[in-house]
Amino acid sequence: FCAMIGIFASNYIGDGAGVLSVITLVTAVVVSVVLELLTKKFKLTWLEPFIMPIGMVVAMIAAIVAYNVLPPEIALLEWRG
């Protein structure tokens, strides 16, 4: 999870951070936090190893949905790069 945050925060040549990057990052964080709270509240220890992979897959799905739903001028907007 920290590597994913590092990828979005770092500056690569030709890489532009944009709306899809933020949507992906925020989705991954929200899903991970919610799953973490659920595992602690309901003592679901079997779910703990799957929190990060589930968060990443849901975030990738959210990026695909956002790309197809948002208008191209918003979805492909980049403010760095």
C-alpha positions in Angstrom: 0.0 0.0 0.0 2.9 2.4 0.8 4.4 1.6 -2.6 1.1 2.6 -4.3 1.1 5.9 -2.5 4.8 6.4 -3.4 4.0 5.8 -7.1 1.3 8.4 -7.1 3.4 10.9 -5.2 6.6 10.5 -7.1 7.5 12.4 -10.2 8.3 10.4 -13.3 9.2 11.9 -16.7 6.2 12.0 -18.9 3.9 10.8 -16.1 1.1 13.1 -15.3 -0.9 12.9 -12.1 -4.5 13.5 -12.9 -8.1 12.8 -12.0 -7.8 9.1 -12.5 -4.7 8.9 -10.3 -6.6 10.7 -7.4 -9.7 8.6 -7.9 -7.6 5.4 -7.7 -5.6 6.5 -4.7 -8.7 7.7 -2.7 -10.6 4.6 -3.5 -7.8 2.3 -2.4 -7.4 4.2 0.9 -11.2 4.3 1.7 -11.6 0.5 0.9 -8.6 -0.4 3.0 -9.6 1.7 5.9 -13.2 0.3 5.8 -12.0 -3.3 5.6 -9.5 -2.7 8.4 -12.3 -1.3 10.7 -14.6 -4.3 9.8 -11.8 -6.8 10.6 -11.2 -5.2 14.0 -14.9 -4.7 14.9 -16.1 -8.2 13.9 -12.8 -10.0 14.7 -12.5 -11.3 11.1 -8.8 -12.3 11.3 -9.1 -14.4 8.1 -9.7 -11.2 6.2 -6.6 -9.3 7.3 -4.2 -10.8 4.6 -6.7 -9.8 1.9 -7.2 -6.1 2.8 -4.5 -4.7 0.6 -5.2 -6.9 -2.5 -9.0 -6.2 -2.3 -8.3 -2.4 -1.9 -6.0 -2.5 -5.0 -8.4 -4.5 -7.1 -11.4 -2.3 -6.2 -9.3 0.8 -6.9 -8.4 -0.5 -10.3 -12.0 -1.2 -11.0 -13.0 2.3 -9.9 -10.4 3.8 -12.3 -11.8 1.8 -15.2 -15.3 2.8 -14.3 -14.3 6.5 -13.9 -12.5 6.4 -17.2 -15.6 5.1 -19.0 -18.1 7.3 -17.2 -16.4 10.7 -16.9 -16.1 12.9 -20.0 -12.7 12.6 -21.6 -11.7 16.2 -20.8 -12.1 15.5 -17.1 -11.0 11.8 -17.0 -7.7 12.6 -18.9 -7.0 15.9 -17.1 -3.4 16.0 -15.9 -1.9 18.8 -13.8 1.6 17.5 -13.8 3.8 16.0 -16.5 
